[in-house]
Amino acid sequence: MLVREVSASALIRRLSEELRKIKELQPPEWSHFVKTGVHKERLPEQPDWWYTRAASLLRRVYLDGPVGIMRLRSYYGGRQNRGQAPEHFRKAGGKIIRTILQQLEQTGLVRKIERGGRKITPKGAAMLENLVKQIKAGEKGA
């Protein structure tokens, strides 16, 4: 588990830069108008949030795989502010997660298994592990 040896934020930042280079992984037209879940009050503030979420999903599938969309919805969910009423946990929207996973399947980084969701491919695992090695080498050099 090389991926756990570096900070998640550093890995996701570098991985999102790598995913930007892949032409199959493009945000759809509707991605600029949607919230990421019912628990959110506003749209994502970063203009390139699609690639950040894709990088985070790829890391999640690597760590937890095989993993299904419902478990990922729970992972990305949060508390919904209901005014005076107590907050309740709400799952994240499934369309965004499903679309990103389908795009990652087209690139060959993730594959669907018959029962149990999606699992990372050797190509995807190699991509993550190479980035981890680069990040660790950069930390030693600095």
Contacts in CASP RR format, 6 or more apart in sequence:
PFRMAT RR
TARGET T0000
AUTHOR 0000-0000-0000
METHOD contacts of the structure
MODEL  1
MLVREVSASALIRRLSEELRKIKELQPPEWSHFVKTGVHKERLPEQPDWW
YTRAASLLRRVYLDGPVGIMRLRSYYGGRQNRGQAPEHFRKAGGKIIRTI
LQQLEQTGLVRKIERGGRKITPKGAAMLENLVKQIKAGEKGA
1 63 0 8 1.000
2 128 0 8 1.000
2 129 0 8 1.000
2 132 0 8 1.000
2 133 0 8 1.000
3 11 0 8 1.000
3 59 0 8 1.000
3 62 0 8 1.000
3 63 0 8 1.000
3 128 0 8 1.000
3 129 0 8 1.000
3 132 0 8 1.000
4 63 0 8 1.000
5 132 0 8 1.000
5 136 0 8 1.000
6 132 0 8 1.000
6 135 0 8 1.000
6 136 0 8 1.000
6 139 0 8 1.000
8 59 0 8 1.000
10 135 0 8 1.000
11 55 0 8 1.000
11 59 0 8 1.000
11 128 0 8 1.000
11 131 0 8 1.000
11 132 0 8 1.000
11 135 0 8 1.000
12 52 0 8 1.000
12 55 0 8 1.000
12 56 0 8 1.000
12 59 0 8 1.000
13 52 0 8 1.000
13 55 0 8 1.000
14 131 0 8 1.000
14 134 0 8 1.000
14 135 0 8 1.000
15 55 0 8 1.000
15 58 0 8 1.000
15 59 0 8 1.000
15 127 0 8 1.000
15 128 0 8 1.000
15 131 0 8 1.000
16 48 0 8 1.000
16 51 0 8 1.000
16 52 0 8 1.000
16 54 0 8 1.000
16 55 0 8 1.000
17 51 0 8 1.000
18 55 0 8 1.000
18 127 0 8 1.000
18 131 0 8 1.000
19 25 0 8 1.000
19 51 0 8 1.000
19 54 0 8 1.000
19 55 0 8 1.000
19 58 0 8 1.000
20 48 0 8 1.000
20 51 0 8 1.000
22 107 0 8 1.000
24 103 0 8 1.000
24 106 0 8 1.000
24 107 0 8 1.000
25 51 0 8 1.000
25 54 0 8 1.000
25 100 0 8 1.000
25 103 0 8 1.000
25 104 0 8 1.000
25 107 0 8 1.000
26 103 0 8 1.000
27 50 0 8 1.000
27 51 0 8 1.000
28 99 0 8 1.000
31 50 0 8 1.000
31 96 0 8 1.000
32 43 0 8 1.000
33 43 0 8 1.000
34 43 0 8 1.000
34 95 0 8 1.000
34 96 0 8 1.000
35 41 0 8 1.000
35 42 0 8 1.000
35 43 0 8 1.000
35 44 0 8 1.000
36 44 0 8 1.000
36 49 0 8 1.000
36 53 0 8 1.000
36 76 0 8 1.000
36 92 0 8 1.000
36 93 0 8 1.000
36 96 0 8 1.000
37 77 0 8 1.000
37 90 0 8 1.000
37 91 0 8 1.000
37 92 0 8 1.000
37 93 0 8 1.000
38 80 0 8 1.000
38 90 0 8 1.000
38 91 0 8 1.000
38 93 0 8 1.000
39 77 0 8 1.000
39 78 0 8 1.000
39 79 0 8 1.000
39 80 0 8 1.000
39 81 0 8 1.000
39 89 0 8 1.000
39 90 0 8 1.000
39 92 0 8 1.000
41 81 0 8 1.000
46 52 0 8 1.000
50 100 0 8 1.000
53 96 0 8 1.000
53 100 0 8 1.000
54 100 0 8 1.000
54 103 0 8 1.000
54 104 0 8 1.000
57 72 0 8 1.000
57 97 0 8 1.000
57 100 0 8 1.000
57 101 0 8 1.000
57 104 0 8 1.000
58 104 0 8 1.000
58 109 0 8 1.000
58 110 0 8 1.000
58 120 0 8 1.000
58 124 0 8 1.000
58 128 0 8 1.000
59 128 0 8 1.000
60 67 0 8 1.000
60 72 0 8 1.000
60 75 0 8 1.000
61 67 0 8 1.000
61 101 0 8 1.000
61 104 0 8 1.000
61 110 0 8 1.000
61 118 0 8 1.000
61 119 0 8 1.000
61 120 0 8 1.000
62 120 0 8 1.000
62 124 0 8 1.000
62 125 0 8 1.000
62 128 0 8 1.000
64 71 0 8 1.000
65 118 0 8 1.000
65 119 0 8 1.000
65 120 0 8 1.000
66 113 0 8 1.000
66 116 0 8 1.000
66 117 0 8 1.000
66 118 0 8 1.000
66 119 0 8 1.000
67 116 0 8 1.000
67 117 0 8 1.000
67 118 0 8 1.000
67 119 0 8 1.000
68 116 0 8 1.000
68 117 0 8 1.000
68 118 0 8 1.000
69 94 0 8 1.000
69 97 0 8 1.000
69 98 0 8 1.000
69 101 0 8 1.000
69 117 0 8 1.000
70 91 0 8 1.000
72 92 0 8 1.000
72 94 0 8 1.000
72 97 0 8 1.000
73 91 0 8 1.000
73 92 0 8 1.000
73 93 0 8 1.000
73 94 0 8 1.000
73 97 0 8 1.000
74 91 0 8 1.000
74 92 0 8 1.000
75 92 0 8 1.000
76 91 0 8 1.000
76 92 0 8 1.000
76 93 0 8 1.000
76 97 0 8 1.000
77 89 0 8 1.000
77 90 0 8 1.000
77 91 0 8 1.000
77 92 0 8 1.000
78 89 0 8 1.000
78 90 0 8 1.000
78 92 0 8 1.000
79 87 0 8 1.000
79 88 0 8 1.000
79 89 0 8 1.000
79 90 0 8 1.000
80 87 0 8 1.000
80 88 0 8 1.000
80 89 0 8 1.000
80 90 0 8 1.000
81 87 0 8 1.000
82 88 0 8 1.000
101 110 0 8 1.000
101 118 0 8 1.000
104 110 0 8 1.000
105 111 0 8 1.000
105 112 0 8 1.000
105 118 0 8 1.000
108 121 0 8 1.000
108 123 0 8 1.000
108 124 0 8 1.000
109 120 0 8 1.000
109 121 0 8 1.000
109 123 0 8 1.000
109 124 0 8 1.000
109 127 0 8 1.000
110 118 0 8 1.000
110 119 0 8 1.000
110 120 0 8 1.000
110 121 0 8 1.000
110 124 0 8 1.000
111 118 0 8 1.000
111 119 0 8 1.000
111 120 0 8 1.000
111 121 0 8 1.000
112 118 0 8 1.000
113 119 0 8 1.000
120 128 0 8 1.000
END
